Amino acid sequence: MNYFKKIAALFLFLSVSVSTFAQGNFEKMGMQAFLKYDYKTAAAQLEKVDSNGPNYANVLKTLGYSYFQCGDFEKAITAYSNLIVLKPNDYSAYYYRGKARLNIANAPKESLNQMRESFYTSAIKDFSKAIEINGEEDTQILQNRGIAYKDYAIFKSYKIKKSTEKAACLAIFNNATNDFKKVLTLQPSRKDILDLMDYVKAQVASLK
């Protein structure tokens, strides 16, 4: 190997070493910020991590949650969607993607207003998938799916013009009630769930 080839090889080695160090440093700083609940800094560091890294699934999980805590629900959805590609049985990815979608549905940006129904239905699908993976003993997921059904039914109730639309809306309210009942079966003393059921009853009564 002549002199110039040796120099080129050395530069390549140094370049790879610096890049590897930088990637590890981004991940380390991001995780440190995350542990301090500094989600904005965590997101800023973790989004720089190379997607080909060995720990990228964990990076995405932390990044998605950081975006979620910062209220950047669109980026949270993207991070969790990417995580699901890598780990399709990670129920928490579906759960938090569902929560992000529900937050957008309930407080959409003007540019997303026409997609509200899609966000509601996608959130419900995400919660259902999380329940499928983790089981119906997880009351937190059941509660959130019930809330998603409730919010979606209220959204649908504003657009009722025909009896078939009313019937569809009532069916969604019933789905909410069924999820709340499942939570109460596991945790009978949940006053917040009883209050939600009373709220749904009042909404159903207003449709008649």
N, C-alpha and C positions, 0 to 999 in steps of 0.2 A: 504494500500500500504506500503510495507516494505521499509526500508532505501535504499536498492540497486535499487529497482524499482523507487523510487523517484529520485535518482541520474541519472538513465538511462533516465527518462522522462525529467529531467532538461537539460541533455546534448543534447537530441533530440530537445528540444525547442530552446536552444541556437544555435544549428547547423542550424536549419531552419531559425532562425532570422538573423544569420550572412549571410547565403546564400541569403536570400531575400534582405538584405541590400546591399550585393555585387552586385546582379543583378541590383537593382535600381541605384546603384552607377555607374555601367558600362554604363547604359542607359543615366544617367545624364551627365557623363563626355563626352560621345560620342556626345550627342546633343549640349553640350557647345562648343566642338571642331568644330562641324559642323557649328554652328552659327558664328564662327570665321574664316570660310573657311579653316580650318585645316582638310582637308578631310582624310589625311593619319591617323591622330590620331583618328578621328571620326570612321573610319572603324575598326581600331584596338580595340577600346572599344566596339563598337556596335556588332561586331561579337562574343563577349563573352556573350551577353544577352541570357537568356534562351528562347527557342522557344515557351515555354508554357506560357510566360508572357502575360498579358492582352493587352499590347500595341505593340505586336510583329509585327503587320502589319505596323505600323508607323516606327518601328525600321527597318524593311526590306526596306521600301521605302527610308529612309534616308541612309541606308547602301548601297543600290544599287546605289544611286546617288553619294555617296562618292567613291565607287569603280570606277564608270564611270569617275569622275573627276580626279581620280588617274591614269586613263588609264588602269586599270585592267578590261578589257571588259568581259573576261570569268567569273570572279566572279560577275560582274554586272549582267550578263545574269542569273546566278544562283539565285541571290538575287531577281531579278524581276520575275523570274519564280516561285519562292516560294511565292512571294507576290500575284501573279495572282491566285495561288491555294486558298489563303485566301480571296482575293478580285478580283474576275474574271471580274468585271466591272470597274476596275481602269484603265482608258485609258492611264494615264501617264506611267503606268508600261509597257504597250505594246509599247508606244512611245519610251521610253528610252531603252527598250530591243531591239527594232528595230535599234536604233542608234548604240548601242553596236555591234550588229551583222553586221551592215553595215561597221563599223570601222574595224572589224576583216576581213571582206571580202575584203576590199580595202588595208589592210596592214596585211596580215595573217602571223602568225608564220609559220615557215617551217613545223611544225607538223600538221598544219591546212590547208596547201595549197590545199590538195586534196578535202577539204570541202568548197571551196570558193563559188561554185554555190549554195550549200545548205544555206550558210549564206546570200547570196543575196536574195534568194527566201523567206527565213524565215523572213528577215528584211521587205520585201515588205508585207508579210502577217501580221506582227505586226503592221505596219503603217496602213494597211487597217482595221484591227480590232480596232485600236485607232480611226480612222475616223468613223467607224460604231457606236462606242459608243458615241463619242463626237460631231459628225456631220461634214459636209463638209465646215462649216464656219471657221474651224480652219486652217488658212493658213500655220501655221508652220508645221503641220503634212502633209498637202498636198505638201508643198515644199519638205519636206524630202522624201516623197514617190516618188515624181518626180525625185529627185536626185538618189534615190535607183534604179529606173527604168533605168535612164540614165547610171549609173555605171554598172549595170547588162548587159545592151545592149552592152556597150563597151567591157566588158569581153567576152560576147558571140561572138562579131564580130571578135575576134582573132582566133576563131575556125571554121569559116565558110568554109565549103567544098562543100556544096550542096545548090541548090536553095531553098529547104525547110528550111534550117538553116538560109539563108538570110532573108526569109520571116518572120521567127520567131523573128529574131533580129530586123527587121523593126517594127514589132508589139510592141515590148518592147519599142523602141524609141518613137512610137506613144503614148503609155501609159504615158511616161514621159511628152511629149508635152501637152497631155490632162490635166494632173495635173497642169502644169505650167499655162495653159490657165485659169483653175479654180481659181488659185491664182490671176491672173491679173483681172479677173472679179470682185473680191472682193477688190483688191488693184491695180488699173490700173497704178499707177506711179512707180511700182517696176522695176527699171532698172536692178537689179541683176537677176530678173526672165526673163526679155527680153534678157539679155546676155546668160542665160542658154538655152533659146529657140534657139537663133542663133547658139550656140555651137552644140545643137542637130541637127539642120538643116545641119550644116557642116559635122557632123558625118554620117548622112543619105546620103548626097551627095557623100561621099567617098565610100559608099558601092555600088554605081551604076556604 
